[in-house]
Amino acid sequence: MRSITRSRRFWISFFMLFCFSFFNYAEDVRSGPIDLYLIIDTSSSLSSHYAEALSWIRSSLLDSILQKDDMITIISAGTTTHILSDITFTGPESSQGLEKSLQSIRLQDAYANLAGAIKEARRRDLTKVHPKALGVALLITGTDNTTAVHEKNDKELEDLLRYSKVDDFPGWKLVVIGLNLDGKIKAATTEYQAFLNSLEQRN
């Protein structure tokens, strides 16, 4: 797997300022539950490899990283954006319900409004009940579709993508985006980096 960091300046500053162990797990530094927004590209670009992506979601998220009281929202990103699930994670029963929602997705849209889905995740994160909780969006998309994430002259999107990371898998990509890091500095960025480390160790 090849990792690509979108914002070199951010990560250099990050390591110089905070210098914590790269191999910490997310649960080691958590100050509380996280809010996770799982965005699924429902265009045909992902259709040939969705089974592999779903397997990764099952093993790396549902069975490993999510903890009791985490909030998880599933967002479909096609020509329109839909909220498929919005729940508080409680354990195995929650995993089963989330997987059922993911399996019901049909990947047949001609276009995926990925930028719009990311903004919807950010909008929901701004109005959540616990504003201090770490907010992270995970975007699952086809390998030929990540250009749709970027829009010219869109400062809101550019600001969000400053804290993004892209991982390449055979046939699909994972884009991880920190939604509420600005103004929180050490505590939030430490949690966010540890969350990224947890994903790396489970891949």
C-alpha positions, 0 to 999 in steps of 0.5 A, a space after each residue: 500500500 502506498 501512502 500520500 500525504 496531501 499537506 507537506 507543510 502541515 505534517 512537517 510542522 506537526 512533527 516538529 511541534 508535537 513529537 509524540 510516538 508515531 506508533 501510539 494507538 488511537 485508544 491510547 490518547 483518546 479523550 472521549 468518543 470520536 465522530 466518524 463520517 464514512 463517505 461512500 462513492 456511489 459512482 460506478 468507479 468503485 463498483 468493481 472493487 467495493 467488495 474489497 473496500 467493504 472487507 477493509 471497513 469490516 476488519 479495520 473499522 467495525 471490528 477494530 477501531 470503533 468503540 462504545 459511544 462513538 458516533 458513526 454516520 454513513 453518507 452516500 456520495 452520488 449525484 446527490 448526497 444521502 445519509 444512510 445511517 447515523 447511530 451511536 456505536 454500542 458493539 457487535 449489534 451496531 456493526 451488523 446494522 452498519 454492515 447491512 446499510 453498506 451492503 445495500 448501497 448500489 454503485 451505479 451513479 454516473 457522477 459522485 459529488 465527493 466535495 459536496 459529501 465532505 462538506 455535508 460531513 463538516 456541516 454535521 460535525 459543526 452542529 453535533 452534540 459534543 463539539 469537542 469530540 474528534 471528527 474524522 471523515 473517511 472517504 471510500 472512492 474509486 482510483 480514478 475519481 479522487 480528482 472530484 474531491 478538489 474544486 477550484 477556488 473553494 476555500 472551505 474544501 481546501 482548508 479541510 483537505 489540509 488535514 487529509 491523507 490518501 491511501 492507495 489500495 488495489 482498485 480503490 482509495 481511502 481518503 482520511 480527513 480531519 474535520 475539526 482540527 483548527 484551533 485545537 492544536 495539540 490535543 486534537 491533532 494528537 488524537 487525529 494522528 493516532 487515529 491515522 496510525 491505527 488505520 495504518 497498523 490494521 491495513 
